[in-house]
Every structure is written in structure tokens, then in C-alpha cells.
């Protein structure tokens, strides 16, 4: 079969990309909240055997790509995946599949990254799938400042922190302070018999909160704090996103993402990434309009109906 440009573009919108120098395609299956079950992998293996070349490949957005699919088998593969609770996708100028690190299964994880990624997936990847944007939007959720999933080089990155609150009255001034010795950035130090936390060095990773034997740091009443990076990208032009000036709560995350997407649609030029639009207009103006105001939400319908 002769594969035309129209055919390539038609199936690309469904999550299928042509394999270089062939007439076959690879299709990306998108996880919900970055998790596939054992049953999902069994289904994907069956799809690969029935419609592709039997191979499953992981993508950088934590999708599974099945290669070697003939054009005429693409719809059958889509239908088979759908019947088994899976879907192809992950391409185009829209919200891309959300990525996340291990979260609370990791000893450093401050937040349940998979749960938050699922909320974002349902609300924006699925819920706004038909919303065309000036360019793609990549969203990532990291559990701590170790930055394994690299939130700062996504268009929108969420990173979990815990801000230590030290109660000097509970400090026993141990001869060997486990907080001082365990601090990964050496922000905790005993000076003149007193534990000092250097806020200029501290990255709010939360490690010290769990270490003190005498609970000089309040474990029970230290909620996660969320750092939001905006405007990062990783690729031909690598840019580190800028963090919002303050930590936010979990309840703030979805509204900030929604307002960021609305701002992007309202202000960016065609094929301009979010970070480039912010660089052109100014981060301070962006933050005022997205964090300090709800005007974008009031104009939601107008912005979503705008031609781009």
C-alpha cells in the first residue's frame, strides 16, 4: 500500500507515527497516572503479537510504543485496546501524557505522585483532549528535590517538598546529631551547642523531619509543600522552568494548571512553546495573571473558543 502524507497525518492524530524508511507505524499506549497493571501488559503484548512486530518499547513520556503496525491494521489495534480499557494517543499540539516518579514507594518521596498524576491525566489529558493549543504541553510530577523525573524541564512541573519546622525545646543536643549527619545538602549544623538550619542551603527535602529520635521536627503536622515550575523544555532548546515565587497546596495544583493552559492559549503564538511565550511577555506578568487572579477562569469559554 502506498502511504500518503494525508494518511500519515490522519493516524498521527490518533497516536501512531510512521517507522522511518518503512510503510509501517508505531502506536503509543498511554497509562492513566503513569501506571500499567499486569493485565495491561498482557493486553499490550497481545496487541504487539496480533498487529505489530511483537515488540514493546518504553517512551520518554512513560507510554508503551508498539511498532511494526501496518496502516490497514491500525483501527483494529485501536478497537482491541479500547475493548480492554487502553487507549492510543500522546501526540499533537495538546496536553501530552503526564509523567511521574515513584512517589511514596521511594524513601525520599514526599507526595503520592501517581495519585496527583492521575488527577491531572483525567482532568487535562483526557478531559481537555479536544482543546487545541499553540504547541504541546508536557506535565511532570516529582516526589522530592532529587528531581528524578525532571519536573523543571517540563512545561509544567510539580515537585513535592516538606518544610522543616524545628522545635528547639525538644532538641536533646545529642553528642552525634543524626539530623546534622543525614542532611544531604549540609544545611543542618551544630553551632555553639545549638542546631542551626541554614535556609539558604536548605532545599526542603524533608529528610531531617524523619530522622530526629526525639521529634524535634514535627512529623505529624508537616504537610507537603508543592513547588511549581513553569516554562521548562528538554530537547533542541533546553530551558529550565522558573519556579513560582511561593509553594502551593495540593488544592492549588489543578487550578494553576488550568489557568496556565488558558494563559498559553490566550497569549502564545502558533508553534510557540509556553516557556518562549513567557520569556517574551514576562514571568512576573504571567504569575500575576495565573496565580493572583481568576480572570482567566472567568474568560474560559472565550479563550477556548478562540481561533489559534
N, C-alpha and C positions, 0 to 999 in steps of 0.2 A: 504494500500500500504506500502511495506517495503521501508524505506528511507535509501539509501546508502550514504556513505561518498562522493562518486563522485557526487551524486545529491545535497548534501548539499553545496559542494564547487562550483558547477555549478551555483546555484542560488545566492550564497553569492556574487559572482562577479556582479550580477545584482541588489544588494541592499536588499537581503532577507536573514534573519537569522532564524535559527530554534528555535522554542519556547522550552524552557527547558522541558525535560521529556515528550514531545509530538511528533507527526509527522507533526505538523503544523508550519507555518512560519510567521514572521513579515516582512513587506516591508516598506522601508523608502522612503518617497517622499521628494525631495529636492527643497527648494524655490530658486528662482532667486533673488539674492540680499537680502536675508533673509525675503522677503515679500510674503505672500499669500493673494490673493484677496478673497472677499466674495464668488465669483463664484468658486474659487479653493477649498474652504472649503466645498461647496456644492458637488463638484465632489468627493472630498476625502470621504465625508460622504456616498456618493452613492457606492464608491468602498468598503468601510468598510461593508456596508449592503449587497452588492451583493457577495463579495468574502471573507470577513473576519468575525469577530465576532461583528461588529458594533461599535468597539472602535477606537478612535483616541488618540494617545499619543505623547506628545512633547518629542523630544530627546535633549541631551545637545548641539547638533550642529544645533538646531533650525529647524530640519526636523520634519515631522509628520510621525509617525510609525503606520501602520495598522496591527493589529495582527490577529492570528487565520486563516490564509490563507492556504488552502490545496495545496499541491505540484502541483496537476493537474490543479489548478486554477491560478497559478502564471502568466503564459503567457497571459491569458485573462485579468488579472488585469493590467499587463504592457501595453497591447494594449489599454485598456479602458482609462488609464491615458494618454497615448500618444495622443490619439484622442482628448483629452480635454486639451492639452497643458501642461501636467505634466509629470514628469519622476521619476522613482525609481532610487536609487543609494546610494552613500555615504559610500561605503566600499572599502577595499583593500589598497595596497601599492601605493597610488597615492595622488593627492591633494584632500583633503576632503571638504565637504560643508563649505563655508565661513560663519562666524558668525559676527553679528554687533549689537551694541546697538541702542537706539532710534535716536541718532544723533541730528539733529536740531529741532526735536519736543520737546527735553528736554531743560530746561532753561540753562543748562551748556554746551550744545553741540556746539563745535567749528567747526565741519565739517559735511557734508552730508554723514553719514556713509553708508546709503543704496545705494547711487549712487556709492560710491567707492567699496562697496561690490559687486555690480552688475558688475562693470568693471572687478574685479578680478574673479568673477564667470564665466563670459563669456570667459575671456582670458585663465584662468588656470584650473578651474574645468571642463568646457565644452571643451574648445579648446585644452587642453592637457590631456584629459581623457584617452587616449590610452597610455600615457607615464608611463611606469612602473618605480617606484622609489625604493630605498633600503628599505624604510619604509614610512608610511603615513606622510603627511604634513598638519598641521592644521593652518589655517589663520583666524585672527580675526581683526575687525576694531572697535575701541573705539573712542567716540567723545570728551573725555576730560580725565584729570588725575584721575577722580573719579574711573576709571577702572572697571565699572560695568560688562563689557563683558570679563574682564581679558586678555587683549592683551599680557601681559608679560609672561603668561604661555601657549602661543601657540608657535608653531614652528616659525611662522612669525606673529608679532603683530604690527598693525598700530594704533597710538594714536594721536588725534588732540589736538594741543596746540595753544595758542596765546601769543606771547612775548610782554609784555607791554613796551611801549616807553613813558616815562614821559616828558612832556614839562613844566618845572618849571615856565616859563613866564606866562603860562595860569593858574597856581595854584593861587587861591584866599586866601589860608591859612585859610580856614573856621574853625570856632571855634570847630565844630564837623565834622571831615573829614569822609565822607561816604566811601571813599576808605579804610581808616585805619580800620574802624569798620566792613567792609564787607569782608576783606581779610581772606579766610578760613584757611590759614597757618600762619597768623600774620607776613607776610613778609613786610607789609607796616606799617610805624610808623613815627609819627611826632617827630623829634628831633631838639631842639633849633629852633622851628618855621619853620622847613623845612621837607617836606615829603621825606622819605628815603625808597627805595625798597631794601631789603636785598636779593641779588641774590643767596646767599647760602640757603636761606629758600624758595624763590620763585619757584613755580613749573610750572609757565607759564600756569595757568588755564584760564586766560583771564577774570576772574570775575571783576577785577578792571577796565578794559577797558570800560565796560558798565556803571559803577557806577557814575563817576565824572560828576556832573551837568554842569561844565564849560569846559568840553572836554580837560582836562589836559592830557588825554590819547587819542590818535588818533584812533577813532573807524573806520573811513572810510578807512584808509590806513594801517591797521594791518592784513595782510593775515594770514591764518592758517599756522602753522608750524607742521610738521609731525615727531613724534618720532617713530623710527622703532626698535622693539625688535626682537631679533633673538635667536632661540635655546631653547625656553621655552617648558615645558611639564607639564601636570597635570594628575596624575594617580598613578601607582605603585611607580614611582620615580618622585617626584615633583621638578621641576627646574625652577627658574625664568630666563627668557631670558635676554641677555645682549643688552643694547641699543647701536645703532650705535653712534659714537662719536659726530655726528652733526645732527641737524634737517635737514630734506629734504623737497623738494617741492612736490606738488601733481604729477607733471610730472615725478618725480624720482621713484614713487612707483612701477609701473609695471616693469620697467627695473630692479630694485633691486630684486623684487620677481623672475623674470625670471632668473637672474644671480645666485640667491640663490639656485633655483631648479637645475640649471645646475651644480653649485658647489657641491651640495649634491649628485647628480647622479655620478659626476666625482670622488668624494673623499670618500664617505661613504661606509662602508662595508655592506654586506647583513644584513637586520634586525636591522641596527643601526640607531637610531634617529638622526636628524640634530644636536641637542644640544650635543649629545655624540661625534659625528664626529668633531664638532668644538672644544670641550674640548680636544680631542686627538691631533688635529692638531694645534690649537691656534687661538684665536679670532682675534688677530692683523693680522695674515696672511689671515684669511677669509675676514676681512674688506678690506684689500688692494686689494684682487683679485675680490671682489664683488662691492665695492664702487668706488675704484680709478682706475679701469681698465675695458676695454671692451674685454679683451682677451677671456673670456668665451663665449661671443656672437659670436666672430669670429670662435670659435670651436663648435658652436651649433650642427651642423649636426654630427660631430664626436662623441660628448658626447651623443646625443640622440640615435645614432646607436650602442653605446657601450653595450655589454652584461653585465647584472648585475644579 
